[in-house]
C-alpha cells in the first residue's frame, strides 16, 4: 500500500477519535464530570425535525453497535485491515468495496441531520427552535459535518489513479446519495407520525385496540400520556407521535437508569421539568424507575403508618369520658383533617353552607355540620355520644363548650374526617331537629405552639333531640395568642 494511502487511513482514524481524546483530557484536567441538560418546547410541526426524529428513532439501535463507537473509528480500522488483506491476497477491488461501504455507513449516519436542519431553517425561522437550544443544536450539526471529514479521507485513501477515477467517485457519490434519499423518503412517508388515542391503544383493557407492534410496557406508557383514566395525563406531550413519544420515554428511562432509577436525581428532574405527571407513565415503561418508586412508596406508607400509630397512641392515652347519663351510643376515633375541620352532611348535601362558626368551634345548617378539629392540619381525638334526652352540661376541664342546633331530613348524623373515616350515626331519633354540644381541650396549645404532639386536641360531641335553634356558649376562652 502506498505511503500516502497509509497516511490518509491513519488521519481518518485520528480524526474520528480526536474529539473523544480531547473531551476526556479536558474532563480529567478540570475534574468536572457532570453534564448540562436542556428542555424546550417545539414550534409546531417542522418537516425536517419530524423526519430526523423518526430516522434517529429507527436507526439508534444500529448506531449502538460497537463498530460505530468513537465516531466509527473501529469501522474505519476494520475497513483498513480489509483493504490491506485484500491487496495481499490479490483482490484489491474487494478492499475498495469494503472501504466505500464503511464510508456509506458514516455518511448515512452524519449527513441527514445537517441536511434536514438546513431544510427547516430555510422553510421557517421558527423551525430552528424545534431542534432545541441553538448552542446544543449548532454543536451537534457541526460535529456531524466534522465526522464527514474522515469519510472523505477514506475515499481519498482508496481512490485509484487513471481516467476512470472520476467515474468511480461519481458512482460512489451517486450510490450514497441514493441510499440517503431512500431512507429519508421512507421515513418521510410517516414523518408526521401516528398519534394513537386511548381507544386505539385499548387503555381500558377491553381487547378492542387497533394498535399493534407494541409490548405491554410501551402501551402502558402511551396510555399514561394519552388517557386520563391512568391519572391526569401529560398534556404537554399529548400530540407527540407514538414513535417519537416512545423514543423520548426510552431516553428518559436511560437517563434515570444512569442515576440509579431515581427520578428526583438532578439530571432526571431537570429533563422532566414541570411535567410531574410524566412520572407515572414512566414507571410503566422503565422497570428500574418502577422499582425505585415502589420502594419510595413503601417508605412513605411506613412513615404514614407510624405517624397514624403515634396519633392513635396519643388518643388512647387520654382518659375515656364518663357520661353522667347513659348514652345510646358512645364511640371514639382518631380523626384527621387537612382543612381545620371535620364534617357531617346529609347525603346529597355535601359541602352545604353552615353560616358563621360559633366561637370558631362549630357551625351548622340544614343537613350540614362543621366542627373545628386542628390548627389547619393534624389528628384530633374524638368521642361521639348519642342521646335520646338532653344530658347535663359539663364544662369542667374543657376549654370551650358550645351548643348549636342541627336539622337532618334523612335522620343521619355521621361525622367524617379528611381521609373518609366515619363515626357511627349519632342521630338517635332519626329525621328531625337535634342539639349538638361540642367540647374541646388542647386547642390553645395547638393554636399557640407549632410543635405540639399530634393528637393533643380532644373533642367530645354530644348529640340529642332538641328543637331550639339558637346557639349557646357555655364556656369560651380569650382570643388566642400568636404562635411561639
Secondary structure, DSSP 8 states (H G I E B T S, - for coil): --HHHHHHHHHHHHHHHHHHHHHHHHHHHHT------------S--HHHHHHHHHHHHHHHHHTSGGGSGGGHHHHHHHHHHHHHHHHTT-HHHHHHHHHHHHHHHHHHHHHHHHHHHHHHHH-TTHHHHT--HHHHHHHHHHHHHHHHHHHHHHHHH---STTHHHHHHHHHHHHHHHHHHHHHHHHTTSS-----HHHHTTT-SS-----S--HHHHHHHHHHH-GGGSS--GGGTTS-HHHHHHHHHHHHHHHHHTTT-TTSHHHHHHHTT-TTHHHHHHHH-HHHHHHHHHHHHHHHHHHHHHHHHHHHHHHHS-----SS--SEEEEEEEEESSSEEEEE-TT-TT----S-BTTTEEEETTEEEEE-SSSSEEEEEEEEE-SS------TT-SEEEEEEEEESSS----B-TTS-B-----TT-SEEEEEEEEEESHHHHHH-S---TT-EEEEEEEEE----S-EEEE---------
